[in-house]
Amino acid sequence: MLALSLVTWWYGKGWAATIARLEAMITGISRLFSVPILLRTLFSPWKRIVSYPGASLDAKLRAMADNMVSRAVGFVVRILVLLTALTMEALACCLGVVWVVAWPCIPLFGIVLLIKGILG
């Protein structure tokens, strides 16, 4: 009876829970790297460093250049973090798919190894 319950769970709720954990892991990676926030603030200045122009044309041009550099630095850093998040999500997705596909075979591996151990 216990073996039947294990098989029923393994190929039913256990497999569904494995798929749910994979989805949760991918969502967790997205939240960990704050992907929606990074996409929304992609062109924002780095650490909100903004220069305010003075009265002269030279001060306005310097403030504009400073602000452009700050936005460029913010863009580059955010793009690198987004690429890292994408890499981590792709890796988690690939490994998760392998795990979900291998899930039904794991009990069979135990049986095969047991028979191989007995027969020598």
N, C-alpha and C positions, 0 to 999 in steps of 0.2 A: 504494500500500500504506500509506503514511504517513497519507494523508488518511482512509483507511478506519479505521485505528487511532485517529486523533483522534476521528472520529465515534462509534466504538464506546465510547471512553472517555468522551466528552462526555455521551452519553445513557445511560451505564451507571454506571461507577464515579465519574465526576466529579459527576454529579447526586446520587448517594448520599452522596458526601463533602460536598457542599454542605449537604444536609439534616443530616448529622452535625455539621457546623460550627455550624449554627443551634442545634441542641440543646445543644452544648457552650457556645455563647455565652450562652444563657439560664441554663444551670446555673452558668456562671461569674459571671453577674450576681448570682444568688442567693447564691453563696458570697462574692462581694465585699462584699455588704451584710450578710452573716451572718444571713439571714432566719430559719433555724431557731432560732438563739440568741436573736434578738430576740423571736420568738414565745414562746419558753420563759420569757424573763425580762421579759415585758411589764409586769408589775405590781411588779417589783423596784424598790428604792430607787435613785435616781440616783447613780451612782458609789459605790454601797454606803455612802452617807452615812446613818448611823443614829444617833439620839440614844438614850441609855439613861436611863431615869427615875431620879430620886433618891428620897428617902424621903417627901417631902411630896406632897400631892395636886397642888399647883401645878406641881411639877417633872414629875410624871407626865403631866399634861395638856399641858405645854409639849413634852415629849418626843413625845407622841402627835401633836401638831400638826406638829412638825418632821418626824416620820416620814411623815405623810400628805402634806406638801408635797413631800418628797423623792420619794415614790412617784408623785405627780402629775406632777412635772417629768420623772421617768424615763419615765412612760407617754406624755407628750406628745412627748418627743424620739424615743422608739422608734416611735411611730405615724408621725411625720413621716419617719423614715428608711424605715419599711416602705412608706409611700406613694411615696416616691422610688424605692425598689426596684421596686415594682409598675409605676410609670410607665416606668422604664427597661426592664423586662422586656416590657411591652406594646409599647413602641416598637421594641425589638429583634425581637420576634415579628412585628409588622406589616411592618417592613422586610425581615426574613428571608423571610417568605411571599412578598412581592413579588419578592425575588431568586430564590427557588426556582421561582416561576411563570415568571419572565422567563428563567431559565437555558436552556431549550430554544430560545428565540427568538434568543439572542445570535448564534449562527453565521449564522442567516438574515439578521440585520441587516447583517452584514459582506458577504454576497453581494449583498443589495439595494443597499447603498451603493457597492459596486464596479461593479455594472451601471449604476447612476445616474451614477457618475463617468465611465464610458466613453461612455455615450450622451449625456451632456451635460445 
